[in-house]
Amino acid sequence: MQALGIQAIVAESVARLYLRSGIALGLPVFEVPGISALVAAGEMLKISFRQDAICFANCRTQEEILRPALPPMMREVLLSGGIYQLLRTRIYESDSAGQS
């Protein structure tokens, strides 16, 4: 999906396995009840990570929905680009620290 330019998946309802698999691959997947009333087909949606919440805002109307922030570990995996990238980074840092 990312190769097609899809930056995130936002849906009214998402299976837990799909959500966790997407995040593990570095693809943000969000369950946002009410999102279909916020945006129409073709409209842009801005997703902002705040300290205690995630904001989903319609770029045209500026209407928004707030959802709870991701748990710290899920956020770290997502911001690292996925679990494989996070593990590569941690292994590299561990190897670099051991060689110092």
WONORRA-V437337 format. One record per residue. N is the residue number from 1. SS is DSSP state (2 for helix, 1 for strand, 0 for the rest). PHI is phi in whole degrees, 0 to 359 (none if undefined). PSI is psi in radians with two decimals (* if undefined). Layout:
BEGIN
n=[N:N]
ss=[SS:SS]
phi=[PHI:PHI]
psi=[PSI:PSI]
END
This chain:
BEGIN
n=[1:2:3:4:5:6:7:8:9:10:11:12:13:14:15:16:17:18:19:20:21:22:23:24:25:26:27:28:29:30:31:32:33:34:35:36:37:38:39:40:41:42:43:44:45:46:47:48:49:50:51:52:53:54:55:56:57:58:59:60:61:62:63:64:65:66:67:68:69:70:71:72:73:74:75:76:77:78:79:80:81:82:83:84:85:86:87:88:89:90:91:92:93:94:95:96:97:98:99:100]
ss=[0:2:2:2:0:0:0:1:1:1:1:0:0:0:0:2:2:2:2:2:2:2:2:2:0:0:0:1:1:1:1:0:0:0:2:2:2:2:0:0:0:0:0:0:1:1:1:1:1:0:0:0:1:1:1:1:1:1:0:0:0:0:0:1:1:1:1:1:0:0:0:2:2:2:2:2:2:2:2:2:0:0:2:2:2:2:2:2:2:2:2:2:2:2:2:2:2:2:2:0]
phi=[none:297:296:271:93:284:264:196:242:233:217:299:215:220:294:304:297:296:299:293:295:299:295:300:271:86:256:297:235:232:263:228:303:95:294:291:276:276:231:255:306:90:280:272:236:259:248:237:272:254:303:242:199:245:254:248:238:287:294:278:264:68:292:217:234:257:234:301:296:291:302:308:292:296:296:297:299:298:290:278:97:124:294:294:293:298:295:301:297:295:294:298:297:295:295:294:293:287:269:284]
psi=[-0.70:-0.58:-0.40:0.00:0.12:2.11:-0.39:2.76:2.20:2.16:2.81:-0.70:2.43:2.38:2.46:-0.72:-0.72:-0.75:-0.89:-0.65:-0.74:-0.82:-0.70:-0.53:-0.02:0.21:1.97:2.20:2.18:2.39:2.03:1.58:2.31:-0.06:-0.58:-0.38:-0.32:-0.64:2.59:2.89:2.30:-0.21:2.63:2.53:2.26:2.25:2.13:2.27:2.08:3.00:-0.78:0.14:2.92:2.27:2.25:1.97:2.34:2.11:-0.47:-0.83:-0.26:0.10:2.60:2.78:2.32:2.40:2.72:2.61:2.72:2.64:2.61:-0.75:-0.72:-0.70:-0.74:-0.76:-0.83:-0.84:-0.34:-0.21:0.19:2.93:-0.66:-0.73:-0.70:-0.78:-0.72:-0.78:-0.80:-0.70:-0.75:-0.80:-0.69:-0.77:-0.71:-0.69:-0.59:-0.40:-0.12:*]
END
